[in-house]
Amino acid sequence: MPQDQVDQKGSLCDTKKLRFDFNCRQAVSSEQLRQVEQVVRDQIEQKLNVYCKVVPLAAALAVTTLRAVFGETYPDPVRVVSVGKEVDELLKDPTNPEWLKYSVELCGGTHMMNTSDAEAFVISEEGAFFDKKMFLSL
């Protein structure tokens, strides 16, 4: 599914589960769910470091791959979380298409220090709320 058809709308992370809320223009197929599961498992297996840094909002928003919950208001400066690439490296060349391979987001929450901390990953549920917001329970 093309990235321009999916928008993150929030999430929940605690010690027992992860929920990722998103809007999507169409139903998510079983094959797409399998692909998501595999991408996450691959990231865990790669043992990628997770980097966090507080930076000026304008600099953060210039990074090509940045994911934010659009419609949200973020402080200036803002906390950037990057999986696999140091934030300073992203900021040196913010439009580098290489960054599309990495997860980079504006976030105030806590995160693992390395993807291997997750140990395992399985999608246990996918569904839609009454307001058509879809979610994955992982």
N, C-alpha and C positions, 0 to 999 in steps of 0.2 A: 504494500500500500504506500503510495507516495506520501512523503512527509507533509506536503501542503494539504493533505486531507485529514490530518490528525492534529489536535491541539491538546496539550496537557492542561488539565483543569485542577490539579492538586494531587496530593498523595498522603499516605499514612505510613509511617515507619515506626515499628516498635520491635521488641525483642522476639516476638513470635511470628510476625507477618509483615508483609509489605502490600499496600494497596496503591495502585496507580490509577488515578481518575483521568479520563480523557474524553473528548468529543470526537466522533468519527462520522464521516458521511455515509458509511455503509457498514453492514455487519462484518465482523471479523471472522474470517474462515478458520477452520481447524488447521489448515496448512499454515496460515499466518501466525496462529498461536504457537504452533510447533517451531516456526522460524524464530519467533521472539524468545522462546524458551532456549533454543540452541545458541542464539547470540549471547544471552546472559550467561549460560554455562561456559561458553568460550571465554568470556571476559573473566569469569571466576578462575578458570584454568590458567589464564595468562598471568595471574597474580599482579595485576596492575596497581600501582600506587595511586592513592587518591590525594589530590592537592587542594588546599583551600587558601584563599588570600582575599583580604579586603582591598578593593581598588575603586577608583573613581567610576561612577555609574556610566559616564560616556565612554570610557575605555572598555568597560565590560560589554556594553551593548554593541561595540564595533566588532567583536569576535564573531566570525562567520557562523560557527556551529552553536552559538549560545542558545540554550533553551531556558525560557522563562514562562511563567504562567501569565500570558498576556492579558491585559486588563488589570493586573495587579500593580500596585504602586511600590516601588523599591526605593530604599534610602540611598543617599549619596554621601559617603561611599557605600558600596554594596559588597557582600561576600560572594565570591565566585568559587564554585567547586568544580574541579576538573578530574576526570578519571583517565589516568594514563599519560597526561601531559602537564608539565608545570605551568601554572597560570602566567608566570613571567614570560615563558616562551610563546604562549598564545598572544600575549599583548604586544610582543615585538613585531609580529606579522599577523594582525588580526583577520585578514581576509584570505589567508592561506587555505586552499581547498583541502589540504591534508587534515585540517582540524575537524572535518566532517566525519572522520573515523572515530572521534572521541565524544564522550558525553561531557558537556560543559553547561553549567546552569547557575542561575542566581538562586541562592538558598540561604536561609538562616538556620536550618536544621543541623543536626549532627550526622556524621557519616563515618563509615569504616575508614581505616587507614590504608587498606589494601583490599582488592576485590576478593582475594582468597579468604578473607574473614567470613564471607557468606557461606562458604563450604559447599552448599548445594542449592539447587533452585528448581522449583516445579510450579507450574501454573495450576492452581487448584480450582479456580472459578473465574468465569468471565460472564458479564451480564450487563443489563441496562437498567438505569433508574427511570422513574416516571418522567423525569425531565430530559430523557434521551441521552443523558451523560452515561457513558459506558465506563466500566471499571475492570481491572484485573486484580484478582486476589492471588497473591503469590506466596 
